[in-house]
Amino acid sequence: MKKLILSLLVLTLVAGLAFAGGSKEKATVVLNKDKPLVFFNRQPSDPTTGVIDMTAMNFNASTYYVGFDAAGGGAVQGKLITDYLTACDASIDRNGDGIIGYVLCIGDVGHNDSKARTEGARKALGTWNGSTDPTVKKEGSITIGGKTYKVVELEGKAMTGTDGSTWNANAATEAMGGWATKYGDQIDLVVSNNDGMAMGCLQASNYPAGVPIFGYDANADAIEAIGAGKLSGTVSQNVDAQAAGTLQVIRNLLDGLTGADVYTKGFTTPDQYGNKITPEVQYKADQRGLFALNAGVNKDNWTSYTEGTRDPGIKQTNAPVKKVILTIYNSADNFLSSSYLPALRYYAPLMGIDLTVVQGDGQSEASCLDKFLNLNSFDAYAINMVKTNSAADYTDKLKY
């Protein structure tokens, strides 16, 4: 009888502990809809109007965007181009017709960053006519060596691959080959919305030797090309500030920070672990977004942007490890695969973040969404969409 009573007491105690433990676990469960959500690189927006999707940005109190100052970056690229041209002599006009003719590689006419870069280049060259449509432009002018030249955009084209992917380097190679044949020595300048397409242009077998070409992103191969005299300039969008910034916002939210602390700790002041991103990152409350600033890169400063440099402001911490699932819209995207993702993988373990990365094909949202799974097992989410108006496809999967 004593043994029976003792056994019953033990069972009662175990059951009580189990119930208590279960109650405690249930009390600390955070629903997916309340977990941190950070969009990055591709800002939720209307692909036609560019209007920010504030429904997505207000999904919950822990939703933010991290990117870079697209409009400012377009202006930086434009200044790089005009500074280069005004420092040239009359030989820049290859056929002596008094016209500076250029061709333009457009990444994605429905992408805010692409629109800003197209606008920045056209405004600098005087060919902006109020639209990022490849067919809408006007004649501009620029003064070189005391002489004023007309500036004409010979052709602008969105670089879409045969598989439907945008920002496609192979499409740029093909387009450049066609342009070189069609326009010959009328081409005095080549402008590209990103480095991948610029490097694609240089791969064209008939690329006109010596014609200046400008890219955007400051990818490692582009920096090397500047050093070798093949690429004339590019724009650094501070990839380390963006990658570290994406993770810093997530870290702050996971640590329970709210209000201004989310976008100041680790940015303008050190966080609780002593980390602080070195480059300036600006917060825009009306977009719930943090934006890294841009810098022009050319033959005068390219050595400062060589591969392998990381932000010394981010060091190893004792932060509790948290699991984050992160999507990359296109595994073949040059900037994301060769620059952004390596930076994420470098900073994540320093901040106590265990990253699970899933990558899409750049054309179908399902290529990311179909891998955006087991969401209950993650503490936060970082989203890079295929299309900028697809935010609801992701938030719908988190509404429970």
C-alpha positions in Angstrom: 0.0 0.0 0.0 2.8 2.4 0.9 4.5 1.7 -2.4 1.2 2.4 -4.2 0.7 5.6 -2.4 4.3 6.7 -3.1 3.9 5.9 -6.7 0.7 7.9 -6.9 2.4 10.8 -5.2 5.3 10.7 -7.7 2.9 10.5 -10.7 0.9 13.4 -9.3 4.1 15.4 -8.8 5.3 14.6 -12.4 2.0 15.5 -13.9 1.9 18.7 -11.9 5.4 19.7 -13.1 4.5 18.8 -16.7 1.3 20.9 -16.5 3.2 23.8 -15.0 5.9 23.5 -17.6 3.3 23.3 -20.3 1.6 26.4 -18.9 4.9 28.3 -18.7 5.8 27.3 -22.3 2.4 28.4 -23.5 2.7 31.7 -21.8 5.9 32.5 -23.6 4.8 31.4 -27.1 5.0 34.3 -29.6 2.7 34.0 -32.6 4.2 34.4 -36.0 2.1 37.4 -36.7 3.8 39.2 -33.8 7.4 38.2 -34.6 10.0 40.7 -36.1 9.6 41.0 -39.9 12.2 43.0 -41.9 12.0 43.5 -45.6 15.3 44.3 -47.3 16.8 45.4 -50.6 13.4 45.3 -52.4 11.1 47.8 -50.8 7.4 46.8 -50.7 5.8 49.2 -53.2 3.7 49.6 -56.3 5.8 48.7 -59.4 4.0 51.3 -61.5 3.6 54.3 -59.1 6.4 53.6 -56.7 4.1 54.2 -53.8 5.3 52.4 -50.7 3.1 49.6 -49.5 2.4 50.9 -46.0 -0.1 48.1 -45.3 2.8 45.7 -45.5 5.0 48.0 -43.5 2.4 48.2 -40.7 1.9 44.4 -40.6 2.9 44.5 -37.0 4.8 46.8 -34.6 8.0 44.9 -35.4 8.0 45.4 -39.2 10.7 47.5 -40.8 12.6 48.0 -44.1 16.3 48.2 -44.6 17.9 49.3 -47.8 19.8 52.3 -49.2 19.0 55.8 -50.4 17.9 55.0 -53.9 17.2 58.5 -55.0 20.5 59.7 -53.5 22.3 56.9 -55.2 20.9 57.8 -58.6 22.2 61.3 -58.1 25.6 60.0 -57.1 25.9 57.9 -60.3 24.8 60.9 -62.3 27.5 63.1 -60.8 30.1 60.4 -61.4 29.1 60.5 -65.1 29.1 64.2 -65.6 32.3 64.7 -63.6 34.0 62.2 -65.9 32.6 63.8 -69.1 33.5 67.4 -68.1 37.0 66.3 -67.4 37.4 64.8 -70.9 38.5 66.4 -74.1 36.8 66.5 -77.6 37.9 62.9 -78.3 35.0 61.7 -76.1 32.8 62.6 -79.2 34.0 59.6 -81.2 32.6 60.6 -84.6 32.9 64.4 -84.1 29.2 65.1 -84.7 28.9 67.3 -81.7 26.6 64.8 -79.9 27.4 62.6 -76.9 25.3 59.5 -77.5 24.8 56.9 -74.9 22.9 53.7 -74.3 21.2 52.7 -71.0 20.8 49.3 -69.4 17.7 49.4 -67.2 17.3 46.7 -64.5 13.6 46.5 -64.0 11.1 49.2 -65.0 8.9 48.2 -62.0 11.6 48.4 -59.4 12.0 51.6 -57.3 15.8 51.4 -57.2 16.0 50.9 -61.0 13.7 53.9 -61.5 15.8 56.1 -59.2 19.0 55.2 -61.0 17.5 55.8 -64.4 16.2 59.1 -63.2 19.5 60.1 -61.7 21.5 59.4 -64.9 19.0 61.1 -67.1 18.7 64.2 -64.9 22.5 64.5 -64.8 22.7 64.3 -68.6 19.7 66.5 -69.2 17.7 63.7 -70.9 15.1 63.3 -68.1 11.6 64.0 -69.3 9.6 63.0 -66.2 9.5 59.3 -66.8 11.5 56.1 -66.3 9.9 54.6 -69.3 12.7 53.5 -71.6 11.1 55.3 -74.5 10.5 58.7 -72.8 13.5 61.0 -72.9 14.6 64.3 -74.3 17.8 65.9 -75.7 20.2 67.2 -73.1 23.5 69.0 -73.2 26.9 69.1 -71.5 29.9 71.3 -71.7 33.3 69.7 -72.4 36.5 71.7 -72.8 34.5 74.9 -73.2 32.3 73.4 -75.9 28.6 72.5 -75.4 27.6 69.1 -76.8 24.1 67.7 -77.3 23.4 64.6 -75.2 21.2 62.0 -76.8 20.0 58.7 -75.3 20.3 56.4 -78.4 18.4 53.6 -76.7 17.4 52.5 -73.2 16.2 48.9 -72.6 15.1 46.8 -69.7 17.4 43.8 -69.4 15.1 40.8 -69.0 16.4 37.3 -69.6 14.8 34.6 -71.6 13.7 33.1 -68.3 11.9 36.3 -67.3 14.5 37.4 -64.8 15.3 41.1 -64.5 18.7 42.8 -64.2 20.0 40.1 -66.4 23.7 40.3 -67.4 23.3 37.9 -70.3 20.6 40.1 -71.7 22.9 43.1 -71.4 25.7 41.3 -73.3 23.3 40.6 -76.1 21.8 44.1 -76.1 25.3 45.7 -76.1 26.3 43.6 -79.1 23.2 44.8 -81.0 23.8 48.4 -80.0 27.4 48.4 -81.1 26.4 47.0 -84.5 23.4 49.4 -84.9 24.9 52.7 -83.6 28.6 52.2 -84.2 30.7 55.3 -83.3 27.6 57.2 -82.3 28.0 55.5 -78.9 30.2 57.6 -76.7 29.0 56.4 -73.3 27.3 53.4 -71.7 25.3 53.7 -68.5 23.9 50.7 -66.5 21.5 50.5 -63.5 23.9 47.9 -61.9 27.4 46.4 -62.1 26.1 43.0 -63.3 24.7 44.4 -66.5 27.7 46.7 -67.0 30.0 43.7 -66.8 27.7 41.9 -69.2 28.1 44.8 -71.6 31.9 44.5 -71.4 31.5 40.8 -72.4 30.1 41.8 -75.8 32.7 40.8 -78.4 32.2 44.0 -80.3 32.2 46.4 -77.3 33.7 49.6 -78.6 37.1 49.9 -77.1 37.7 52.8 -74.8 34.1 53.8 -74.5 33.4 54.8 -70.8 30.9 52.6 -68.9 29.3 53.2 -65.5 27.7 50.6 -63.2 26.2 50.6 -59.8 26.7 48.4 -56.7 30.5 48.3 -56.2 30.6 44.5 -56.6 34.1 43.0 -56.3 34.5 42.2 -60.0 33.4 45.8 -60.8 36.0 47.3 -58.4 38.7 45.1 -60.0 37.5 46.3 -63.5 37.9 49.9 -62.4 41.4 49.2 -61.2 42.1 47.6 -64.6 40.7 50.6 -66.5 37.8 48.6 -68.0 35.0 50.2 -65.9 34.8 54.0 -65.5 32.9 54.1 -62.2 30.3 52.6 -59.9 28.3 53.4 -56.8 28.8 51.8 -53.4 25.5 51.4 -51.6 27.4 50.4 -48.5 26.5 46.7 -48.6 28.0 46.0 -45.2 25.9 48.8 -43.6 22.8 47.3 -45.2 23.5 43.7 -44.3 24.6 44.5 -40.8 21.7 46.9 -40.5 19.2 44.3 -41.5 20.5 42.0 -38.8 20.8 44.8 -36.2 17.2 45.7 -36.5 16.2 42.1 -36.1 18.5 41.7 -33.1 17.1 44.8 -31.5 13.5 43.6 -32.0 14.4 40.1 -30.7 15.9 41.7 -27.6 12.6 43.5 -26.9 13.6 47.0 -28.0 10.8 49.3 -29.0 10.3 52.8 -30.4 13.4 54.8 -31.4 15.7 52.2 -29.8 15.0 49.9 -32.7 16.7 52.2 -35.2 19.2 54.0 -33.0 20.8 51.2 -31.0 23.7 49.9 -33.0 23.2 52.7 -35.5 23.7 56.1 -33.9 24.7 54.7 -30.5 26.2 51.4 -29.4 23.8 48.6 -28.6 23.9 46.7 -25.3 26.7 44.5 -26.7 28.9 47.4 -27.7 28.2 47.1 -31.5 27.7 50.1 -33.7 27.6 50.2 -37.5 30.2 52.6 -38.7 28.7 54.1 -41.9 25.7 56.5 -41.5 22.3 54.9 -41.8 19.3 57.2 -41.8 15.8 56.4 -40.5 12.7 57.6 -42.4 9.7 57.3 -40.1 7.1 57.7 -42.9 8.5 54.5 -44.6 9.5 52.7 -41.4 12.8 52.3 -43.2 16.5 52.5 -42.5 18.7 53.6 -45.5 22.4 53.4 -46.0 24.1 56.3 -47.9 25.9 55.9 -51.2 29.4 56.8 -52.4 30.9 57.2 -55.9 33.8 54.9 -56.8 36.2 55.6 -59.6 39.9 55.3 -60.5 40.8 57.8 -57.8 39.4 55.8 -54.8 38.7 52.3 -55.9 41.4 50.8 -53.6 39.3 51.8 -50.6 36.5 49.5 -51.8 38.5 46.3 -52.4 37.0 43.0 -51.3 37.5 41.7 -47.8 36.9 44.8 -45.7 34.3 44.4 -43.0 32.9 46.9 -40.5 35.1 46.9 -37.4 32.2 48.3 -35.4 30.6 44.9 -35.3 32.2 42.4 -33.1 31.4 39.0 -31.5 28.7 39.2 -28.8 27.2 37.0 -26.2 23.7 37.6 -27.5 21.4 34.6 -27.1 21.2 32.7 -30.4 17.9 33.2 -32.4 16.8 31.6 -35.6 15.9 33.7 -38.6 14.7 32.6 -42.0 15.8 34.9 -44.8 14.7 34.9 -48.5 16.9 36.0 -51.5 14.7 36.8 -54.5 17.3 35.4 -57.1 20.2 33.1 -56.4 21.8 34.4 -59.6 21.6 38.1 -58.7 25.2 39.3 -58.8 24.9 41.9 -56.1 23.0 39.8 -53.6 25.0 36.6 -54.2 28.5 38.0 -54.4 28.2 41.0 -52.0 25.1 41.0 -49.8 24.8 37.3 -48.8 28.5 37.0 -47.8 28.2 40.0 -45.6 25.0 38.6 -44.0 26.9 35.3 -43.3 29.8 37.2 -41.7 27.7 39.4 -39.4 25.0 37.0 -38.4 27.0 34.7 -36.0 28.6 37.8 -34.5 25.1 39.0 -33.5 23.9 35.7 -32.3 21.7 35.0 -35.3 21.3 31.6 -36.9 20.4 32.2 -40.5 18.4 29.9 -42.7 18.7 31.2 -46.3 16.3 30.3 -49.1 16.8 31.6 -52.6 14.4 32.1 -55.5 14.9 32.1 -59.3 14.2 35.8 -59.8 11.1 35.3 -61.9 8.5 33.4 -59.8 7.4 34.5 -56.3 6.7 30.8 -55.7 10.4 30.0 -56.0 10.8 31.8 -52.6 7.4 31.2 -51.1 7.5 27.4 -51.6 10.6 27.4 -49.4 9.3 29.8 -46.8 8.3 27.0 -44.5 8.3 25.8 -40.9 7.7 29.3 -39.9 6.8 28.4 -36.3 10.4 27.3 -35.7 11.9 30.7 -36.4 12.1 33.8 -34.2 12.1 36.4 -37.0 11.8 36.8 -40.7 13.8 38.7 -43.3 12.2 39.1 -46.7 13.6 39.9 -50.2 10.8 39.6 -52.6 10.8 38.7 -56.3 8.3 41.5 -57.1 8.0 44.6 -55.0 4.2 44.3 -54.8 4.3 40.7 -53.3 4.6 41.6 -49.6 1.1 40.3 -48.9 2.0 36.9 -50.2 4.5 36.6 -47.3 2.5 38.3 -44.6 -0.5 36.1 -45.4 1.6 33.1 -44.4 2.4 34.8 -41.1 -1.2 35.7 -40.0 -1.5 33.2 -37.2 
